Amino acid sequence: MQAQVTLLFVPGDRPERFARAAASGAGGVLVDLEDAVAPDRKTSARDAAVAWLATYDGFLRINAVDTAWYDEDVAALTAARRLRGVVLPKSTTADQVNAVVGALPAGVPLLALVESAVGIRESAAIAEVPGVVRLLFGSIDFALDTGITPSGPDEPELLWARSALVVASRAAGLPAPLDGVYTRLDDEAGLVASSRRSRGFGFGGRLCVHPRQVEPVQRAWRPTEAEREWARRVLSAAGSFRGAAVRVDGQMIDRPRLELARALLAR
């Protein structure tokens, strides 16, 4: 599955917003049937989402397994012919996720949204389930579940959980996970800083809740000019030493740092 730096949520009961979301430049549009939709609008949201996904490429977040809407959500997926993947909220155990994969139409990949203490603990097993193509971090629900109150934009209290998802993804051979949403819609500087932190932790992108978040997040995952210049100096110096360690900007550059420089420029 091609890596998406951004997945943009759009409520399933707001079909007038689907086209705007698709035009946002996001890596994928994620139509939401879960948290963004009131109980009395679940059916109409499902109908609108499936109708749109019959013609346009996108992802769909269904309702959780233990809800009254789950079975009908899954049954409706056969009509969503352009569906790129299903996001499963409240992904908790490998057995639960495996059962959902088995219920999906053949070939539809699953993105496991991990939002609880149990989910984080079981994330390594979840990542190994055939059919799971990516892990996503539900940071807000995870904090609620654990009683954690994140402080400041760096959220150091959630570092361990984030690292667990990054390690689980890498060990299973999955793309880097996507980080959770940034809820301050008018704080672009904070969004960029938070996203750069996520990139530094090893995440491959993040979930977005508004079209204007897409470009700042994508910018945060692109190397800065300073990073590109460093990478060019490293590659230039390394080329003269035929694989031996070299000194660049007062740093020892060996094979891992050389590979990092190549990866930065490849981005």
Secondary structure, 3 states (H helix, E strand, C coil): CCCCCEEEEEECCCHHHHHHHHCCCCCEEEEECCCCCCHHHHHHHHHHHHHHHCCCCEEEECCCCCCCCHHHHHHHHHHCCCEEEEEECCCCCHHHHHHHHHHCCCCCCEEEEECCHHHHHCHHHHHCCCCEEEEEECHHHHHHHHCCCCCCCCCHHHHHHHHHHHHHHHHHCCCCCEECCCCCCCCHHHHHHHHHHHHHHCCCEEEECCHHHHHHHHHHHCCCHHHHHHHHHHHHHHCCCCCCCEEECCEEECHHHHHHHHHHHHC
